[in-house]
């Protein structure tokens, strides 16, 4: 990936990377993982460069597992830091909050020690100001008790070129590829439950993940475009019911219901999320405190980072 630097014709090569504030709860307070890298003799947040074929969320979870030994589920996107590596090269690291829910640390070639610390102590220990900035943002964010992934179905060709009932219109070749790439991205957020509007293209969007997890896809009649337009309150209430279930849910729906639901939830919570227009195979990561929306992160594509 390369970009022109402002005010010049030179190109800056960007090295994409991802990481997280990995945490676990100690009573009502989070303790954050800070790792020691013997190669640099520094203390930092776990992170690493994107491997070929990965999206940023997939990279973040893989790097957490490799450096700390812990399995994690991503939550809110905290921010992106950038710093120069050498002339005309810059590293950009996107961070999430990530809840540890299994595994254990063993010293390895990259990390020889890990410490679980309250945020203030973690900020004192880390070697870099950019890590302190990310920890400060993590500390300022409102804690969530539930996460839900709201997915617009993948590409399904043109409605005008489909001779059957629109509800039966399937994914096209590009859409099937998007659905395959969605599976690891949704797994990075710990998705375990799958729900879909009653449209073939919506169900097919979650089918690869359904096969991988070995779980079925529950059909949700109130979450189609038509049902949302007829009764948006019922659609919103059903989505909140799904949020309250055990384990992270992914819900696949359509191009009117998805942005409409995000707008409705954000307005009720009094938070600003900007434009909610959602591309095919686009995903909203939604965090909740009870039934109240806390954050809404938009991921326009599951495609790998170039």
N, C-alpha and C positions, 0 to 999 in steps of 0.2 A: 504494500500500500504506500502510495506517495502522494504528497500534496505540495502545491506551490506555496512558498512562504510569502507572507504579506509584503508587498512593495518590491518584490524582486522576481526574476525569472527562474531562480534556483528552485529545485524540488527538494522537499524534505521527506525522507523515507520514514514512515511511521511503523514501528514495531508494536502490534497490538498484544495486550496481555490482560489478565483478569485475576482477581483475588477477592478476598472477603474479610470482614470482621467476623471471624468464627467465634461463636459464644455458646455458653451453656448457663443455665440459671442456677444461682445460689440463693434459695429463697425467692425474694422478689427482685434481686439484683443480678445483672449479667456479669459474667466473668469472661474476659476476652483472651483468645489465644495469641500469644506473641512468640515468634520463633527465633532461635539463634542459628545463623548460618555461619559455619566455621570458615567457609571460603572467604567471606568478607569480614568475619568477626563483628557482625552487627546483629541488632535485634529489629525485627520488622514484622509486618503483617504477611501472612502467607499469600503468595501470588506466583504467577508464571506466564510464560509466553504461550500464545495460541499455537496448537498443533494443526497441521493441515486437515481440513475437513471439519473443524470445530466452530461452533458459535461461541460467543463470549461466556454465556452462562455455563455451557458444558466445560469450557476451560477452567472456570472458577472452581467448580466442584471437583474436577480431576486433580487440579493442583492442591486443593485442600487435602484430598485423600493421600496424594503422594508425599506431601510435606509433613502432614500432621498425623496421618493414619485414621482420621475421623471421617465418617460419612456425614454429609451435611445436606440440608435443604435450604436453598436460597430464599430470601424474603425480599426486602426492599433494595432497590438500586441506590447506593449511597452517593456515588459520584465517580469522576474520572480525574486522575492526576497525570501529569506529563512532565518528562524531564529528558534532557539530551543524553544520548549515549556516546556519540562522537559527532564529528562534523557531518551535517546534513542528515542526521538520524535522530529520531526522537521516540522514546517509549511512552505509550499511553496505556495506563492501567485502569480498568473499570472495576469498581468494588461494589459488593453487595453486603448486606447483613446475612448471616448464615447460621442457622441453629444446628448444633452438633447433636446427632441422635444415634450414634453407634460408632464402634471402632475403638482404637487406642493407639497411643504414640509409641513408636520404637525409633531410636536414633537411626538416621540414614545418611546417605552421602550428601544430601543437601542441608539437612537440619539435624543438629545433635542435641538440642534441648528445646522444650516448649514450656511456657509458663501461662497459667490461667490467672488473670489478674482483673481486679476492678478497673473500670475505664480510666480513672485518674492515675492509677499506678501504671497501667499500660502506656499511657501518654508520656509518663516520665521515663519509661524504659526504652521505648523505641528510639532508634538512632536518627530518624529522618523527620523533618518538619511535615512533609507530605503525609506521612503515616499519622502524625498527630492531628492533622486536618481531617482525615477520614474518621479517626476515632472521635473527634469532636462532633462531627456530623452524626455519627452513630449514637452518641450520647444524647444529642438534642432531639433525635427522632422519637416519636411516640411508639411504644411497644405494641405489638399486635398479638392477638391470640389465635388468629386464623388467616390463612392465605387461600385465594382461589384464582385459577387461571381461566380467563374468559377469552375464547378463541373464535375468530371469524373463520368459517370454512375455507379450505384451500380452493384453488382455481378449478372451475367446473365448466369451462367453455361458455359459449354464448347461448342464452336462453332461446334466441330466435332460431338457432340451428338444431335445437333439441325437439324431436317430434312427440315425445311422450309427455306425461304429466310433469310439471316442474318439480314436484316433491321427489320424483324419482331420478332427477338429473344427476349423473355421477360425476366424480372428479375426472378431469382429463389427465393427460400424461404429465403435464407440469404440476397439476394438483397432487397427483399421487407421489411425485418426488417431494413436494412440500410436506405432505403428510409424513413421509418417512423421516424427514429432517426434524419435524416437530417432536417426534417421540423422545430423542435424547434431551432436547431442550426442556420439555415439560418434566422429564424425570429429574432434571437439575433442581427443580422446585419441589421435589418430593411428591409429585402427583401419584395418588393411589386410587382415586375414584373418578369415573368417567361418566359424563352426562351429555346428552345431545338433543337439540331440537329435532323434531320428526321430519328430517330431510336426509335423503341418502347421502348427499355430499357432506353434510355435517357429520353424520356417523362415520363415513369413510375417512374423514380428516383425523379421527381418533383411532381408527382401526389398527394401524401399526403399533401404537402404544398399548392398545387393548391386547393384542397378541403377545407383546413382550411381557406385560404384567400378568397375563392370564386372568383378566377380569372382564366382565361384560360392560356394555355401554347402556346406561339407563336412558330411556327416551323421555323427554320433557315437553309435553304438548304446549305448556304455557310460555315456552321460550323461543318459539318461532317468530319471524317478522310479523306475520298476520296476527298472532296471538298478542304480541307486544303492542301492536298498534291498536288492537281492540281493547286491551286492558293492561296498560303499563304497570299499574299497581300490583296486579296479580303476578306479573313477570318478576318484578322487583322483589316481592315477598317470597316467591319461590327460590330466587337466587340466594337470598339471605338464609333461607332454610338449608340450602345446600352448603353454604358456608359453615353452618353449625354442625355439620356431620363430622364423623371421626375420620381424620386424615385429609390431606389436601385434595381438592377436586379440580378437574378441568371440565369446562362446559363449552361445547361447540355450538355456535349459533350463526346468525346471518348479519348482513350489512346494515340493517336498520336497528335490529334489537341490540346488537353489541354496543355501538356508540350510544344508543339511547339509554341503556342500562347504566353505563358508566356516567353519563351526564346526570341521570336521576340520582344515583348514589352520591356523586360529588356534590350536587346541589343540596341534598339533605344533610350532608356532613359539613357544608360550608367551606369546602376546599376547592382550589382552582387547579384544574388539570389540563387546561388548554384545549386544543382541538382534539375531538374524540373520533375523527374520521379514521377508519380502520381498514387497512389493506387486506386482501385475501391472504389467509394464513397468518395474519397479524394476531398478536397476543397481548392482552392486558393482564399484568400481574397486580392483583388487588389484595390489599391487606386490610384486615378488619379488627376492631376492638369491639367485641360483641357483634352487633349488627351494623355498626357505624364504620364507614369507609375511612381509613387512615392514610393510605397511599394508593396511587394508581400509576404504575409504570408501563409504558407502551413499548413493545418490541415489534417493529414493523415487519420483520422477516426472520424465519428460522434458518436462513441460508448461512453457510460457513463464512467466516471472516476471510476476505480476499487478502 
